[in-house]
Amino acid sequence: MQDQFIAGAVIYAKDIGRVSQFYSELAGLPILQQEPDHVLLESTKFQLVVVAIAPAIADQIVISSPPERRENTAIKLCFAVQSLATAREVAMRLGGELNSPEREWEFQGYKVCDAHDPEGNVFQVRASML
């Protein structure tokens, strides 16, 4: 485990293996620890913990294919990526999806796009325009 990260988040998932692999590859977050009930991903600046949803609750959750986006949430995670085009390919390969290039926008020197992971959790990616 790193000495200290700058920020972090927790995502609850039905399939922690699939969701943690998704964020590891898409956001470049190394997997540091894998346990039956959680996976720890961490870089020098960010820590993401993917926690297994309790079995009694997980059994009631159906993840469609493609997953239905869970957009009714007060928080949206944001990850820096090198390229939106590459992130789009990685997301598709791993069961998620970035919005189409027509729905990208510019914000503070970044090209920005919303997306969802394999379980429908909405997040955002940003690539520097420099």
C-alpha positions in Angstrom: 0.0 0.0 0.0 1.2 3.5 -0.8 2.2 5.8 2.1 -0.6 8.4 1.4 -3.0 9.0 -1.5 -4.5 12.4 -2.2 -8.2 11.3 -2.8 -10.2 8.2 -3.0 -13.6 6.6 -3.5 -15.5 3.4 -2.8 -17.7 1.7 -5.4 -20.0 -1.1 -4.4 -20.2 -3.9 -7.0 -22.0 -7.1 -7.7 -18.9 -8.5 -9.5 -15.9 -7.0 -7.8 -13.4 -8.8 -10.1 -14.9 -7.4 -13.3 -15.4 -3.9 -12.0 -11.9 -3.7 -10.4 -10.3 -4.9 -13.6 -12.3 -2.4 -15.6 -11.1 0.6 -13.5 -7.5 -0.8 -13.3 -7.2 -0.9 -17.1 -9.2 2.2 -17.9 -7.8 4.5 -15.3 -4.4 2.9 -14.9 -4.9 2.1 -11.2 -2.8 -0.9 -10.1 -4.6 -3.6 -8.1 -2.7 -3.7 -4.8 -4.9 -6.1 -2.8 -7.6 -8.6 -3.6 -9.8 -10.1 -0.9 -13.1 -12.0 -1.2 -15.1 -8.8 -0.2 -13.0 -6.0 -1.7 -10.3 -5.0 -4.2 -7.9 -2.1 -3.5 -6.7 -0.1 -6.5 -4.2 2.7 -5.9 -1.9 5.1 -7.6 0.2 7.8 -5.9 -2.8 10.2 -6.2 -6.0 8.2 -5.9 -7.3 5.1 -4.1 -10.3 3.2 -5.3 -11.9 0.4 -3.2 -14.3 -1.9 -5.0 -16.5 -3.5 -2.3 -18.7 -6.5 -2.8 -22.4 -5.9 -2.3 -23.8 -8.1 0.4 -25.0 -11.4 -1.1 -28.6 -10.9 0.0 -28.7 -7.6 -1.8 -26.6 -8.6 -4.8 -29.0 -11.5 -5.5 -31.7 -9.0 -6.1 -29.7 -6.9 -8.6 -29.9 -7.7 -12.2 -27.2 -6.3 -14.5 -28.5 -6.2 -18.0 -26.3 -6.3 -21.1 -25.6 -3.6 -21.9 -26.0 -2.4 -18.4 -28.6 0.2 -17.5 -26.9 3.4 -16.5 -27.3 4.4 -12.9 -27.4 8.2 -13.4 -29.5 9.2 -10.4 -26.6 9.8 -8.0 -25.2 12.9 -6.4 -21.6 12.0 -7.1 -19.8 11.2 -10.4 -16.2 9.9 -10.3 -13.8 11.4 -12.7 -10.6 9.8 -14.0 -7.7 11.3 -16.1 -6.9 9.3 -19.2 -4.3 9.8 -21.9 -6.8 9.5 -24.8 -10.6 9.4 -25.0 -10.4 7.2 -28.1 -8.2 4.7 -26.3 -10.4 4.9 -23.2 -13.5 4.3 -25.4 -11.9 1.1 -26.8 -10.8 -0.2 -23.3 -14.3 0.5 -21.9 -16.0 -1.4 -24.7 -13.7 -4.4 -24.4 -14.3 -4.6 -20.7 -18.1 -4.2 -20.7 -18.5 -0.5 -20.2 -19.0 2.4 -22.6 -18.0 6.0 -23.2 -20.6 8.3 -24.8 -20.0 8.9 -28.5 -17.4 11.4 -29.6 -20.2 13.8 -30.6 -21.1 14.1 -26.9 -17.6 15.1 -25.8 -17.0 18.6 -24.6 -14.1 20.9 -23.5 -13.6 22.0 -19.9 -10.5 23.8 -18.5 -8.1 22.5 -21.0 -9.5 18.9 -21.1 -11.6 17.0 -23.5 -14.3 15.4 -21.4 -16.7 12.5 -21.8 -19.2 10.7 -19.6 -19.3 6.9 -19.5 -20.5 3.9 -17.5 -18.8 0.8 -16.1 -19.9 -2.8 -16.6 -22.5 -2.5 -13.8 -23.9 0.8 -15.1 -22.2 3.2 -12.7 -21.7 6.6 -14.4 -18.3 8.2 -14.3 -16.4 10.8 -16.4 -13.0 10.7 -18.1 -10.8 13.7 -19.1 -7.9 13.8 -21.4 -5.6 16.8 -21.5 -5.8 18.9 -24.7 -2.1 20.0 -24.3 
